[in-house]
């Protein structure tokens, strides 16, 4: 496994991050979520591969994702050997000071730790003043409950404004951006990603395999998640005809490298400067594949082939109004 630093921090993370939305009590968020025993087995396997970076959220499976992660890590390793990220927004009060202070304590309790390595705002809050949010987050850093700050899907100007407010007040800046980014969705290349690179903010994108579409030669899947994941269908199905041209290029290049299609898709992200794509693995073998992607080198001509058929897509991820908790993962 290879490692890198998050932004301007001294936090060293593996080049692959385990996304924990797949872990939690089934039916509380997704029917295809893994129970605690299955979740622990995958987390243990990640540690064996040298993966030290785990990403969850306060609302994943009504908090059981954090609980499963905390108990598994406590059993399998020591706290200083892992990097834990969680999130706040899809909760009462969203990013108000009161909500942030309440939600961080809830996350820490469920995770069984007294600090988070990375605390991520899950979306931009249209109701709370930026100053209120950034000061509250800075206070968490000052008291040691959080080591570093991150943001998730939003418009470039929103992220830039939040960074400026923090900078102008001498508060903690964001060090990581967990945005929607993969070969089938590249809209953030226009504004958000250049801003992140300018500010040395590490990219840790979610949905790096576009809900599995970049891991197989056919669009549809007969897996449980493939049949039940309405969120993925909402994100990608409208662009199937255009995107299958890209999927076919991934297939051809994977055949040439004698590797998995998912590995080509992840290698492309790593070549684009991504620090650690977030992998929502439901099988240990998927982590093996992801770890192998770190060693795959794509040439300039292959990068061009992977990118040439991309067409503009509707925005998915950034929001133009606040979402309720029930809408949390429809975008």
C-alpha positions as CSV (number, residue, x, y, z in Angstrom):
1,X,0.0,0.0,0.0
2,X,1.1,3.6,-0.7
3,X,0.4,6.5,1.6
4,X,0.0,10.3,1.3
5,X,-0.6,13.3,3.6
6,X,-4.0,15.0,3.8
7,X,-3.6,18.6,2.5
8,X,-1.2,20.6,4.7
9,X,-1.6,18.3,7.7
10,X,0.7,15.6,9.0
11,X,-2.1,13.0,8.8
12,X,-0.9,10.1,6.7
13,X,-3.6,8.1,4.9
14,X,-3.5,5.1,2.6
15,X,-4.2,5.8,-1.1
16,X,-7.4,3.8,-0.7
17,X,-10.1,4.7,1.8
18,X,-12.8,2.3,3.1
19,X,-16.3,3.9,2.7
20,X,-18.5,2.7,5.6
21,X,-21.9,3.5,4.1
22,X,-22.0,-0.2,3.3
23,X,-21.8,-1.1,7.0
24,X,-24.7,-0.9,9.4
25,X,-28.0,-2.5,10.4
26,X,-29.7,-3.6,7.2
27,X,-32.9,-1.8,6.4
28,X,-32.0,1.4,8.4
29,X,-30.6,3.1,5.3
30,X,-29.9,0.4,2.6
31,X,-31.3,-3.1,2.3
32,X,-27.9,-4.2,1.0
33,X,-25.9,-3.0,4.1
34,X,-23.7,-5.5,5.8
35,X,-24.4,-6.7,9.4
36,X,-21.8,-6.3,12.1
37,X,-20.0,-9.6,11.6
38,X,-19.7,-9.1,7.8
39,X,-18.6,-5.5,8.3
40,X,-15.9,-6.4,10.8
41,X,-14.5,-9.0,8.4
42,X,-14.1,-6.5,5.6
43,X,-12.6,-3.9,8.0
44,X,-10.1,-6.5,9.3
45,X,-9.2,-7.4,5.7
46,X,-8.6,-3.7,4.9
47,X,-6.2,-3.4,7.8
48,X,-4.3,-6.5,6.6
49,X,-3.9,-4.8,3.2
50,X,-2.3,-1.8,4.9
51,X,-5.4,0.4,4.5
52,X,-5.7,2.8,7.4
53,X,-8.3,5.3,6.3
54,X,-12.0,4.8,7.1
55,X,-14.9,7.1,6.2
56,X,-18.3,7.1,7.8
57,X,-21.1,9.5,8.8
58,X,-23.5,10.2,11.6
59,X,-26.5,9.3,9.5
60,X,-25.2,6.1,7.9
61,X,-27.6,3.3,9.0
62,X,-28.9,5.5,11.8
63,X,-25.5,5.6,13.5
64,X,-24.9,1.8,13.4
65,X,-22.1,2.3,10.8
66,X,-20.2,4.4,13.3
67,X,-20.9,1.8,16.0
68,X,-19.7,-1.1,13.9
69,X,-16.6,0.8,12.8
70,X,-15.6,1.8,16.3
71,X,-16.0,-1.7,17.8
72,X,-14.2,-3.4,14.9
73,X,-11.2,-1.0,15.1
74,X,-11.0,-1.2,18.8
75,X,-10.8,-5.0,18.6
76,X,-8.4,-5.2,15.6
77,X,-5.9,-2.3,16.1
78,X,-4.9,0.7,18.1
79,X,-6.4,4.1,17.7
80,X,-3.1,5.8,16.5
81,X,-2.8,3.3,13.6
82,X,-6.0,4.4,11.9
83,X,-7.5,7.5,10.4
84,X,-11.2,7.9,11.1
85,X,-13.5,10.4,9.2
86,X,-17.1,11.1,9.9
87,X,-19.6,13.8,8.8
88,X,-22.2,16.3,9.9
89,X,-25.2,18.0,8.0
90,X,-28.1,15.5,7.5
91,X,-29.3,16.1,11.1
92,X,-31.4,18.6,13.0
93,X,-29.9,22.0,12.7
94,X,-27.5,21.0,9.9
95,X,-24.3,23.0,10.3
96,X,-25.4,25.4,13.1
97,X,-23.1,25.7,16.0
98,X,-25.6,23.9,18.3
99,X,-25.9,21.0,15.8
100,X,-22.2,20.6,15.2
101,X,-21.4,20.5,19.0
102,X,-24.2,17.9,19.5
103,X,-23.4,15.7,16.5
104,X,-19.6,15.5,17.2
105,X,-20.3,14.2,20.7
106,X,-22.7,11.6,19.3
107,X,-20.2,10.5,16.6
108,X,-17.4,10.2,19.1
109,X,-19.6,8.2,21.5
110,X,-20.7,5.8,18.8
111,X,-17.2,5.4,17.5
112,X,-15.7,4.9,21.0
113,X,-13.0,7.4,20.6
114,X,-12.3,10.9,22.0
115,X,-11.3,12.4,18.6
116,X,-11.8,12.3,14.9
117,X,-8.9,12.6,12.5
118,X,-11.1,14.2,9.9
119,X,-14.5,15.9,10.4
120,X,-16.4,16.5,7.1
121,X,-19.4,18.8,6.4
122,X,-21.7,16.6,4.3
123,X,-23.1,19.5,2.2
124,X,-23.3,23.3,2.2
125,X,-25.9,24.7,4.6
126,X,-28.0,27.5,3.1
127,X,-29.5,28.5,6.4
128,X,-26.5,28.9,8.7
129,X,-24.0,31.7,8.3
130,X,-20.6,30.5,7.1
131,X,-18.9,32.3,10.0
132,X,-21.0,30.3,12.5
133,X,-20.1,27.0,10.9
134,X,-16.4,27.7,10.5
135,X,-16.0,29.1,14.0
136,X,-17.7,26.0,15.5
137,X,-15.5,23.6,13.4
138,X,-12.4,25.6,14.4
139,X,-13.4,25.3,18.1
140,X,-13.5,21.5,17.7
141,X,-10.0,21.6,16.4
142,X,-8.9,23.8,19.3
143,X,-10.2,21.5,22.0
144,X,-8.8,18.4,20.3
145,X,-12.0,16.7,19.3
146,X,-11.0,16.9,15.6
147,X,-7.6,16.9,14.0
148,X,-8.5,18.2,10.6
149,X,-11.5,19.4,8.6
150,X,-13.1,18.3,5.3
151,X,-16.0,19.2,3.1
152,X,-18.1,17.2,0.7
153,X,-20.0,17.9,-2.5
154,X,-20.8,21.6,-3.1
155,X,-20.3,24.3,-5.6
156,X,-16.8,25.7,-6.1
157,X,-17.7,29.2,-5.0
158,X,-19.3,27.9,-1.8
159,X,-16.1,26.0,-0.9
160,X,-13.9,29.0,-1.8
161,X,-16.0,31.3,0.4
162,X,-15.8,29.0,3.4
163,X,-12.1,28.8,3.0
164,X,-11.8,32.6,2.8
165,X,-13.9,33.1,6.0
166,X,-11.7,30.6,7.8
167,X,-8.5,32.2,6.5
168,X,-9.6,35.8,7.3
169,X,-10.4,34.8,10.9
170,X,-7.3,32.6,11.5
171,X,-9.5,29.5,11.8
172,X,-8.8,26.0,10.7
173,X,-9.0,25.5,6.9
174,X,-10.4,22.5,5.1
175,X,-7.8,19.9,4.3
176,X,-9.9,17.4,2.3
177,X,-12.7,17.4,-0.2
178,X,-15.0,14.3,-0.5
179,X,-16.7,15.1,-3.8
180,X,-18.6,13.2,-6.5
181,X,-15.9,12.3,-9.0
182,X,-15.3,9.4,-11.4
183,X,-14.9,8.7,-15.2
184,X,-18.7,9.0,-15.6
185,X,-19.0,12.3,-13.6
186,X,-16.4,15.0,-14.1
187,X,-18.3,18.2,-13.6
188,X,-16.1,19.3,-10.7
189,X,-13.2,19.6,-13.0
190,X,-14.6,23.0,-14.0
191,X,-14.4,24.8,-10.7
192,X,-14.2,22.8,-7.5
193,X,-11.2,20.6,-8.3
194,X,-9.0,23.5,-9.5
195,X,-9.8,25.4,-6.3
196,X,-8.9,22.4,-4.2
197,X,-5.6,22.0,-6.0
198,X,-4.8,25.7,-5.7
199,X,-5.4,25.4,-1.9
200,X,-3.6,22.1,-1.5
201,X,-6.8,20.4,-0.4
202,X,-6.7,16.6,-0.9
203,X,-9.3,14.9,-3.0
204,X,-11.0,11.9,-1.5
205,X,-13.9,11.3,-3.9
206,X,-17.0,9.1,-3.3
207,X,-18.6,6.9,-5.9
208,X,-15.2,6.3,-7.6
209,X,-16.7,3.4,-9.6
210,X,-20.0,5.2,-10.4
211,X,-22.1,2.7,-8.4
212,X,-20.4,-0.2,-10.0
213,X,-20.9,0.9,-13.7
214,X,-17.1,1.2,-14.1
215,X,-16.6,-2.3,-12.7
216,X,-18.5,-4.4,-15.3
217,X,-19.0,-4.3,-19.1
218,X,-22.8,-4.2,-18.8
219,X,-24.8,-1.4,-17.4
220,X,-27.2,-3.4,-15.2
221,X,-26.3,-5.8,-12.4
222,X,-28.2,-8.7,-10.9
223,X,-26.6,-8.2,-7.4
224,X,-28.7,-7.2,-4.4
225,X,-27.3,-3.7,-4.5
226,X,-27.8,-3.5,-8.3
227,X,-31.5,-4.2,-7.8
228,X,-32.1,-2.2,-4.7
229,X,-29.8,0.9,-5.0
230,X,-32.3,3.5,-6.2
231,X,-29.8,6.3,-5.4
232,X,-27.3,4.9,-8.0
233,X,-30.0,4.6,-10.6
234,X,-31.0,8.2,-10.0
235,X,-27.4,9.4,-10.3
236,X,-26.4,7.5,-13.5
237,X,-29.2,5.9,-15.5
238,X,-30.2,9.0,-17.4
239,X,-26.8,9.1,-19.1
240,X,-26.5,5.4,-19.8
241,X,-26.2,5.8,-23.6
242,X,-23.4,8.3,-23.5
243,X,-21.6,6.7,-20.6
244,X,-21.5,3.2,-22.0
245,X,-18.9,4.5,-24.5
246,X,-16.6,5.2,-21.6
247,X,-17.4,1.9,-19.9
248,X,-16.3,0.1,-23.1
249,X,-13.0,2.0,-23.1
250,X,-12.4,0.9,-19.5
251,X,-13.1,-2.7,-20.5
252,X,-10.7,-2.6,-23.4
253,X,-7.9,-1.0,-21.4
254,X,-8.5,-3.5,-18.5
255,X,-8.1,-6.4,-21.0
256,X,-4.8,-4.9,-22.3
257,X,-3.5,-4.6,-18.7
258,X,-4.9,-8.0,-17.7
259,X,-6.6,-6.4,-14.7
260,X,-10.1,-5.6,-13.5
261,X,-12.2,-2.8,-14.9
262,X,-12.5,-1.3,-11.4
263,X,-8.7,-1.1,-11.2
264,X,-8.5,0.9,-14.4
265,X,-11.2,3.3,-13.1
266,X,-9.3,3.8,-9.8
267,X,-5.9,4.1,-11.5
268,X,-7.4,6.9,-13.6
269,X,-8.4,8.8,-10.5
270,X,-5.0,8.3,-8.9
271,X,-3.4,9.6,-12.1
272,X,-5.6,12.7,-11.9
273,X,-4.1,13.6,-8.5
274,X,-6.7,12.0,-6.2
275,X,-5.3,11.3,-2.7
276,X,-7.6,8.4,-1.8
277,X,-10.8,7.3,-3.5
278,X,-13.5,6.1,-1.1
279,X,-14.3,2.5,-1.8
280,X,-17.7,1.2,-0.6
281,X,-16.8,-2.5,-0.6
282,X,-19.3,-5.2,0.3
283,X,-16.8,-8.0,-0.4
284,X,-13.2,-8.4,0.8
285,X,-12.2,-9.1,-2.8
286,X,-13.2,-5.7,-3.8
287,X,-10.6,-4.2,-1.5
288,X,-8.0,-6.6,-3.0
289,X,-8.8,-5.1,-6.4
290,X,-8.7,-1.5,-5.1
291,X,-5.3,-2.1,-3.4
292,X,-4.0,-3.5,-6.7
293,X,-5.1,-0.4,-8.6
294,X,-2.4,1.6,-6.8
295,X,0.3,-0.1,-8.8
296,X,-1.3,0.2,-12.3
297,X,0.3,2.9,-14.5
298,X,-1.8,4.3,-17.4
299,X,-0.1,5.9,-20.3
300,X,-1.1,9.3,-21.9
301,X,-2.8,7.6,-24.8
302,X,-4.9,5.4,-22.4
303,X,-5.8,8.5,-20.3
304,X,-7.0,10.2,-23.5
305,X,-9.1,7.2,-24.5
306,X,-10.8,7.1,-21.1
307,X,-11.6,10.8,-21.3
308,X,-12.5,11.5,-24.9
309,X,-16.1,10.4,-24.9
310,X,-17.2,12.4,-21.8
311,X,-20.1,14.8,-22.3
312,X,-21.5,17.3,-19.8
313,X,-23.7,15.8,-17.1
314,X,-26.5,17.2,-14.9
315,X,-25.1,18.2,-11.5
316,X,-25.2,15.4,-9.0
317,X,-23.8,16.0,-5.5
318,X,-23.8,19.8,-5.0
319,X,-27.2,21.1,-4.0
320,X,-29.0,24.3,-4.7
321,X,-31.2,24.2,-1.5
322,X,-31.0,22.4,1.8
323,X,-32.0,18.8,1.9
324,X,-33.9,17.0,4.7
325,X,-32.5,13.9,6.4
326,X,-34.9,11.8,4.3
327,X,-33.4,13.2,1.1
328,X,-29.9,12.5,2.3
329,X,-28.7,10.2,-0.4
330,X,-31.0,11.0,-3.3
331,X,-28.3,13.4,-4.7
